[in-house]
Amino acid sequence: MKPFTVLVVALAVCSLVAAKETAAKEEAVKVEEGSSRQGRLFFLTKLLAGPAALECVATKVGYRCHFKSKEDLCPMLLEQMGCPENQYCGSGPDGNICKPKLQVGDTCTVKTQCLSDTCRNRKCKADACPAVDMSIDCMPTQYCSPGEDGNMCVAKKEKGAHCSSRLQCKSNVCDDRGVCIEDKCPHPYMEERCLPNQFCSPAPYGNVCVDKRNNNDQCHQNAECKSGLCRNGVCKANECPTPFSSEGCNQLTQICMITTNGKECLTKLPNQQPCLLSAQCLSGNCVRGTCTDGDGTEMPNGASCSMPTECASGNCVLQRCAATRNGISGVCMDNDDCQSNNCVLNVCAVPAVATTTDATTMTTTTASAAASLLDIGVACMDSADCASNNCVLEVCALALAAFDRGATYSDMSLCAKAARLDGQSSEPV
């Protein structure tokens, strides 16, 4: 053939091949577009079927919505339901399937996946005890400690070991430095496990037994002091052992009382002093809060008294129970000693109470008459001039009844007034 003819044939063949390739590509594009449209249509159909057609499934990239498979062997992912005891429900290529549970150390999402039933920090763990730094499920000499494969019981630490909790230490004490320390005695300010002359003192690195403190040393509790008494932060001496008793004191005149200086022997109280107990009184009787010679019962005439209510007669005259009170000019110490209820300069005077003679007339009082009588020590001419009804050497003196009864007085100035012989003065001395 001629060269020109060969060239024409070759060009025709190339054009035919190119046309076939172009037709094949166009056909492939049509098929792909049709497949994509069918896929989108299928997915849209499933969505229109509602949420019941979808389920949430755990995948390597998180939870995703997948269409439910008709071949699910268990109903709920990551649950035990529908699977044997040593399996859990996981996802498979054709639906949910039961998978073997994971071993200790395997990666997990929930505890149901683990044979140990514990998933912590996304790892299956085998816990021998439930709570760290506690002794639950451990021996008394152990505590619960976290480990690579789970919590485990380990031996408590010796003195000097580092700690983060007292339960980690054998001594049950972890100080503020984070070190196990040992208490020589269990309870501060007590004597337990210490010598008789010692007490348990708190210290920075454990309680220790120290010697009790002397008198006047600083203290916080009674147990710190040799005397057994800490008052106002200072150890005080005890002169006697038992308050409100005479033990260690003079049995007749003293009683043990608590003071700011400790337990001291104090003198018992005389009559008429306030008291709490009869042991405080020299008389041995504390009646209605007052030391007295009586025993709290009504006393007969002649018995010592301090108030009328103590006497059976209802009359306490000159500190003695009497049948009646003194009359006018009788010796008295207060108004209760007098029938007139008016004691003037230790002498019973006429009543000072006003008496009405007539409802329509002016009120007169016998007090005005008494007021005109002269007091003891004032110059007089006759006994009738004196309130005591006794004028001696022209001076009002004590009533004769007082001297007849042998009365004595603590106020010596009255005696001095009665002894004066100054008849020239008309004013009280």
Secondary structure in CASP SS format (residue, H / E / C, confidence):
PFRMAT SS
TARGET T0000
AUTHOR 0000-0000-0000
METHOD secondary structure of the structure
MODEL  1
M C 1.00
K C 1.00
P H 1.00
F H 1.00
T H 1.00
V H 1.00
L H 1.00
V H 1.00
V H 1.00
A H 1.00
L H 1.00
A H 1.00
V H 1.00
C H 1.00
S H 1.00
L H 1.00
V H 1.00
A H 1.00
A H 1.00
K H 1.00
E H 1.00
T H 1.00
A H 1.00
A H 1.00
K H 1.00
E H 1.00
E H 1.00
A H 1.00
V H 1.00
K H 1.00
V H 1.00
E H 1.00
E H 1.00
G H 1.00
S H 1.00
S H 1.00
R H 1.00
Q H 1.00
G H 1.00
R H 1.00
L H 1.00
F H 1.00
F H 1.00
L H 1.00
T H 1.00
K H 1.00
L H 1.00
L H 1.00
A C 1.00
G C 1.00
P H 1.00
A H 1.00
A H 1.00
L E 1.00
E E 1.00
C E 1.00
V E 1.00
A E 1.00
T E 1.00
K C 1.00
V C 1.00
G E 1.00
Y E 1.00
R E 1.00
C E 1.00
H E 1.00
F E 1.00
K C 1.00
S C 1.00
K C 1.00
E C 1.00
D C 1.00
L C 1.00
C C 1.00
P C 1.00
M C 1.00
L C 1.00
L C 1.00
E C 1.00
Q C 1.00
M C 1.00
G C 1.00
C C 1.00
P C 1.00
E C 1.00
N C 1.00
Q E 1.00
Y E 1.00
C E 1.00
G E 1.00
S E 1.00
G E 1.00
P C 1.00
D C 1.00
G E 1.00
N E 1.00
I E 1.00
C E 1.00
K E 1.00
P E 1.00
K C 1.00
L E 1.00
Q C 1.00
V C 1.00
G C 1.00
D C 1.00
T E 1.00
C C 1.00
T C 1.00
V C 1.00
K H 1.00
T H 1.00
Q H 1.00
C E 1.00
L C 1.00
S C 1.00
D C 1.00
T C 1.00
C E 1.00
R E 1.00
N C 1.00
R C 1.00
K E 1.00
C E 1.00
K C 1.00
A C 1.00
D C 1.00
A C 1.00
C C 1.00
P C 1.00
A C 1.00
V C 1.00
D C 1.00
M C 1.00
S C 1.00
I C 1.00
D C 1.00
C C 1.00
M C 1.00
P C 1.00
T C 1.00
Q E 1.00
Y E 1.00
C E 1.00
S E 1.00
P C 1.00
G C 1.00
E C 1.00
D C 1.00
G C 1.00
N C 1.00
M E 1.00
C E 1.00
V E 1.00
A E 1.00
K C 1.00
K E 1.00
E C 1.00
K C 1.00
G C 1.00
A C 1.00
H E 1.00
C C 1.00
S C 1.00
S C 1.00
R H 1.00
L H 1.00
Q H 1.00
C E 1.00
K C 1.00
S C 1.00
N C 1.00
V C 1.00
C E 1.00
D C 1.00
D C 1.00
R C 1.00
G C 1.00
V E 1.00
C E 1.00
I C 1.00
E C 1.00
D C 1.00
K C 1.00
C C 1.00
P C 1.00
H C 1.00
P C 1.00
Y C 1.00
M C 1.00
E C 1.00
E C 1.00
R C 1.00
C C 1.00
L C 1.00
P C 1.00
N C 1.00
Q E 1.00
F E 1.00
C E 1.00
S E 1.00
P C 1.00
A C 1.00
P C 1.00
Y C 1.00
G C 1.00
N C 1.00
V E 1.00
C E 1.00
V E 1.00
D E 1.00
K C 1.00
R E 1.00
N C 1.00
N C 1.00
N C 1.00
D C 1.00
Q E 1.00
C C 1.00
H C 1.00
Q C 1.00
N H 1.00
A H 1.00
E H 1.00
C E 1.00
K C 1.00
S C 1.00
G C 1.00
L C 1.00
C E 1.00
R E 1.00
N C 1.00
G C 1.00
V E 1.00
C E 1.00
K C 1.00
A C 1.00
N C 1.00
E C 1.00
C C 1.00
P C 1.00
T C 1.00
P C 1.00
F C 1.00
S C 1.00
S C 1.00
E C 1.00
G C 1.00
C C 1.00
N C 1.00
Q C 1.00
L C 1.00
T C 1.00
Q E 1.00
I E 1.00
C E 1.00
M E 1.00
I E 1.00
T E 1.00
T C 1.00
N C 1.00
G E 1.00
K E 1.00
E E 1.00
C E 1.00
L E 1.00
T E 1.00
K C 1.00
L E 1.00
P C 1.00
N C 1.00
Q C 1.00
Q C 1.00
P E 1.00
C C 1.00
L C 1.00
L C 1.00
S H 1.00
A H 1.00
Q H 1.00
C E 1.00
L C 1.00
S C 1.00
G C 1.00
N C 1.00
C E 1.00
V E 1.00
R C 1.00
G C 1.00
T E 1.00
C E 1.00
T C 1.00
D C 1.00
G C 1.00
D C 1.00
G C 1.00
T C 1.00
E C 1.00
M E 1.00
P C 1.00
N C 1.00
G C 1.00
A C 1.00
S E 1.00
C C 1.00
S C 1.00
M C 1.00
P H 1.00
T H 1.00
E H 1.00
C E 1.00
A C 1.00
S C 1.00
G C 1.00
N C 1.00
C E 1.00
V E 1.00
L C 1.00
Q C 1.00
R E 1.00
C E 1.00
A C 1.00
A C 1.00
T C 1.00
R C 1.00
N E 1.00
G C 1.00
I C 1.00
S C 1.00
G C 1.00
V E 1.00
C C 1.00
M C 1.00
D C 1.00
N H 1.00
D H 1.00
D H 1.00
C E 1.00
Q C 1.00
S C 1.00
N C 1.00
N C 1.00
C E 1.00
V E 1.00
L C 1.00
N C 1.00
V E 1.00
C E 1.00
A C 1.00
V C 1.00
P C 1.00
A C 1.00
V C 1.00
A C 1.00
T E 1.00
T C 1.00
T C 1.00
D C 1.00
A C 1.00
T C 1.00
T C 1.00
M C 1.00
T C 1.00
T E 1.00
T C 1.00
T H 1.00
A H 1.00
S H 1.00
A H 1.00
A H 1.00
A H 1.00
S H 1.00
L C 1.00
L E 1.00
D C 1.00
I C 1.00
G C 1.00
V C 1.00
A E 1.00
C C 1.00
M C 1.00
D C 1.00
S H 1.00
A H 1.00
D H 1.00
C E 1.00
A C 1.00
S C 1.00
N C 1.00
N C 1.00
C E 1.00
V E 1.00
L C 1.00
E C 1.00
V E 1.00
C E 1.00
A C 1.00
L C 1.00
A C 1.00
L H 1.00
A H 1.00
A H 1.00
F H 1.00
D H 1.00
R C 1.00
G C 1.00
A C 1.00
T C 1.00
Y C 1.00
S C 1.00
D C 1.00
M H 1.00
S H 1.00
L H 1.00
C H 1.00
A H 1.00
K H 1.00
A H 1.00
A H 1.00
R C 1.00
L C 1.00
D C 1.00
G C 1.00
Q C 1.00
S C 1.00
S C 1.00
E C 1.00
P C 1.00
V C 1.00
END
